[in-house]
Amino acid sequence: MLTINAITVRLGGRAILERASATITPGSRVGLIGRNGAGKSTLMKVIIGQLEADEGGIEMPRRTRLGYIAQDAPSGTITPFETVLAADTERAALMVEAEGCDDPDRLGDIYDRLLAIDAYTADARAAQILLGLGFDEEMQGRPLDSYSGGWKMRVALAALLFSAPDVLLLDEPSNHLDLEATLWLENFLKSYAGTLILISHERDLLNNVVDTILHLEGGRIATYSGNYDGFEKQRAERAAQLAAAKASQDAQRARLQDYIARNSARASTAKQAQSRAKMLAKMQPIAAMAEDPSLSFDFPSPSELKPPLITLDMASVGYGAKPVLNRLNLRIDPDDRVALLGRNGNGKTTLARLLAAQLAPGEGVMVAAGKMKVGYFTQYQVEELSSDETPLNHMSRAMEGKTPAAVRAQLGRFGFSGDKATTMVARLSGGERARLALALITRDAPHLLILDEPTNHLDVDAREALVQALNGYEGAVILISHDRHMVEATADRLVLVDQGSATDFDGSIDDYIDFILGRNQPKGEGKTRGGKVDRKAQASARGDAKEARKRASEAESAIARLTAEIEVIDAAMADPAQSAMLAELARKRARKATELADAEMRWLDLSEQAEQLAA
C-alpha cells in the first residue's frame, strides 16, 4: 500500500499541491493526469524522495523498491546491453561474489538466490527489452556516447524496466519513442507484476494500461476507477451535475434578490426580506468546472491553390553523398491529411524536410506549386525560443511590417491574449511554448502544415484541441506522431517510410498496428465467402496465437531454470566434499535432465504452433 497523506508542496511561494491525498493499492496501474503545471511531476518527485513536502508525507512498506528514470541520461563507452544488465544491482553483486567465493555453503546460497531472481535468463530479458525499444543486436553493442540524447533516454527506460522495481514510476515514457516502441511498451506494462504509476498524455496508452486515474486539479487529487475514457465520462457527468446545480442556485439567488428588493421597504414584509437576505449571505456559490480560455489552436485559412501542391518523381534525398530515401513517388494535394509511419531512424524527418524544401532531392524530380507556403513544426523550434523574450516580441519580429493589431490577432488565435502575450518565455510551460511555435509557423496562413511530433509537451486536453483545429484547417497536413489517437482522428492517408523508401500503406492505423506487431493476415485468409474479413475468426486466431506464445515463453523460462539447476548439481558432484551425496545428486540430476528434455520438446511444439496461427 502506498499512501499519499495530505501533501502540501509550495514552490516559489505558490502552492503546487495542497493537502493532496490518495491511496494506491499493490498491483494497481495508476494513470496520473492533469493539465500542464498541475503538479504531476512534483508529486512523483515527492514519492521517490527527490523533493520534500512542506506538509504531509508518503507512507509505504519499509523495503519497497521504487524505480524512476534519472534526469541525466546514461553515457560513456559502456554499451546499452551492459547498462541494462547492470541495472539489476543484486544480480550483478551476486555474480561477482560467486566468482571469488570459496565457501560451499555461501556458494549454495548464492546459486539459490540467483535462481530465485531468474538471473540466468537476464541476458535474454535485457536483449528483449532493448529490442522492443528499437535497439537491434548491432545497436545493443555500440557505446552509449555514439547515441543522441533521445536514444540514451531509451536506454535509461530499458534499464528501469529490467530492474523490475516494486513500484514503477514513469513520467511521459513515450516522449522519446516512436509508435512501434510505444506499442511494445504498452504491451510490457500491461503484464507488469508490480505497481505502476504513469504520467502520460497519450489517451490510448492510458486506456489500454491503467485501471485507476488520479486527477490533479487545483492542488488536490481526485480518484477515478477505470481508464482514461472512463475518467472523461465521469468528469463530464460531474460537470453536467455542477452546471445544473449552479443554474438552479443562480435562479434561486435571483428570486431571493428580487424578493429582497421588492419587500425590504414594507413594514409587513421587512422581516421576511431580512430572513431571505441572511439566507442569501449564507449561500455558498457553486463553481462551474474551470475551463482554460487559453487552450486554443486556430489555424488561419490559406488562399486557394490548384492541385497538386507537391509531386515527387523517382526522387532521392539524404545528407551529403549518402541517400536516406530513394525512388520516392509521392503526390500531395491541398486537401490531403497524411501521417508518416515507420520506426525512428527510417527517414520520416528526412522526408518531411524534403517536402518543406529544407533538403533538395539528390536524384529525380520534386515539383512544388509556385505560390505554396509551408509551415514546418519541429521540437527544435520550441527549444530555440528565446527565454528572455515574450510571445509578443517573437511574433512582432516574425511579422515585421504588420500592424500591432494583426500581430495580436495571430497570438490570440493560439491563446496568447492579454498578459499572456507579454509573459517571458522562460515562465511559459512546455505546452505553451509549443503553442507559440505553432503560432509562429502559421503566421502566413500556410497551404501545407508539416508537424513533426507536435504533441510532446501537450496535455490530453491540449492534444484534443489541436486535433479539432487540424480537422478545421483548410490546408494540407503532413503529420509525424506516436500518438495513435491523433493519427487516427486527423489522418485519412498513411505513408510508410521503411527500407529506404516511402509508400502508401493500404489500411487503417489499426491495420498498421497489427502489421507491426506481426499479427496481420496474408491476403486471402481470414475472409468469408463474400470477401469480407471474418473478424471473429481473426480474433480467435490471434487469441490462440497469443496463448501459444505465452506457454512457449513459460517453457523457455523452465528450460533456463532447469539448465541452471543442472549446472549447480554438476558443480556439487565435482566437489570432493559432496562425495557422500553423490548417489542422491546423480538421481536428482537424472530427474532434472528428464524435465529439461520435456520442456525443450514443449517449447518446440508451442513455438511452431504460434508461428502457424500467426501466419
Helices and strands as residue ranges (DSSP letters): E 2-11, E 14-24, E 29-33, H 40-48, E 55-59, E 66-68, H 80-86, H 89-99, H 104-116, G 119-121, H 122-132, H 137-140, G 144-146, H 149-163, E 167-171, G 173-176, H 179-190, E 195-199, H 203-209, E 212-217, E 220-225, H 228-263, H 270-282, E 310-319, E 322-332, E 337-341, H 348-355, E 363-368, E 374-377, H 379-383, H 391-398, H 404-413, G 418-422, G 425-427, H 430-441, E 448-452, H 460-472, E 476-480, H 484-490, E 493-498, E 501-505, H 509-516, H 535-573, G 576-581, H 582-614
